[in-house]
């Protein structure tokens, strides 16, 4: 796939995902606002209905008590007879009315009898009707006057009463609960009554809640008690819902699967982008690897072929000097071929999830000593020196001899390649508990701090500064890390620029072995 095609696909996927996320965010926000506004509207409606009902109950109770007092006063003066009262829908006696000096009245006066025959008197139907109309008008006027006076006294006296005398708080709690449920609000609540200065007058707690926490979350709704009453000492009803946020979230539970799916799609998209770029990078590296490897293999093969032809040519004299030179050329090119084969092996290992290890009991000190012996010639020729200090007394471990040899060789080879002065290579082994530690320390160019975290990544190469003859594919240290991990070991690195680098390997050893 071409790079341009990949970028077009990425742009299309980005636009699609971003659009989907934005639509989802807007949808969630709109739904949250709608639920929030509906909740506020229902609560405010319930509170207004509650305070109106409290006000009506107070007025009805006052009028009922006033009328009872008036009725009792009338009865005590012999103006009405008991047992004839009827009640209207408000619970007050409303049958008839009586007045006493403009103050006392009763609703129990007896209507005049109707006589339909002239034989029994002068009264006629027309006269009776006119009498009744006149009587009803007089009763209505008197009743209205009395009610107006009663309401006026109620308004005047109520302003002077304490709030506890005007409101039954237990009844108010029942009213609030009923009205809230009728308006679709079933959350638990607490309510309180405060004065104009915000001082607490009464608090009714249905659930245990921290007041400070409530005020911070903004879950308090306020409504004036007796809203149509002009007074210097107003009181306010405050209702709080501690679990309001949970209510909103629960109301949006149908949106959660959608949000989860969007997050899942976004995650898959990011992973897909990473895989695409890594695959593209891997393909480029493989192509470069094949091209370079083809060149690197052709050169030593051609050199070895030429050397063998010289040995087979009878016309060329076989002097000891010539034979030694040809054998050295063959040996060097063979080592070069072996190195390239190891690179191919490392590349093949990364194609598998787990490298096929052939574990055998090996003395690590002996293995390291063999690698030092075969590597010492290269170090010596460059003017360097290897200082071994193999002090581990217990060095028997289950390892793959081939792969672990490559690990030690790669670390020593890196020390040689990344050195701008005669190499001083310190190799140590020691024991701690049931593990063996291997340290390989050089005096090379070192590694920058920002590169230390990535040196074990596949295909990652550290800048070599002034060293321009270092070739590689960024697989060496990644291969080392993988092999050590497959051996259930660990590796760490310490380095300072222009001072040197130290690799420390830790491996488990076989127990119950002799010192």
ABEGO torsion letter per residue (X at the ends): XBAAAAAAAAAAAAAAAAAAAAAAAAAAAAAAAAAAAAAAAAAAAAAAAAAAAAAAAAAAAAAAAAAAAAAAAAAAAGABBBGABBBBAAGBBAABBBBBGGABBBAABBBBBBBABAAAEABBAAAAAAAAAAAAAAAAAAAAAAAAAAAAAAAAAAAABBAAAABBAAAAAAAAAAAAAAAGBABBBBBBBBBAAGBBABBBBABBBBAAAAAAAGABBBBBBGAABBBABBBBBBBBBAAAAAAAAAAAAAAAAAAAAAAAAAAAAAAAAAAAAAAAAAAAAAAAAAAAAAAAAAAAAAAAAAAAAAAABAABBBBAAAAAAAAAAAAAAAAAAAAAAAAAAAAAAAABABBBBBBBBBBAAAAAAAAAAAAAAAAAAAGBBBBBBBABABABBBBBAAAAAAAAAAAAAAAAAABABBBBBBBBBBBBEABBBBBBBBABAEBBAAAAAAAABBGBBBBAEABAABBEAGAAAAAAAAAAAAAGBBBBBBBBBGAEBBBBBBBBBBBGBBX
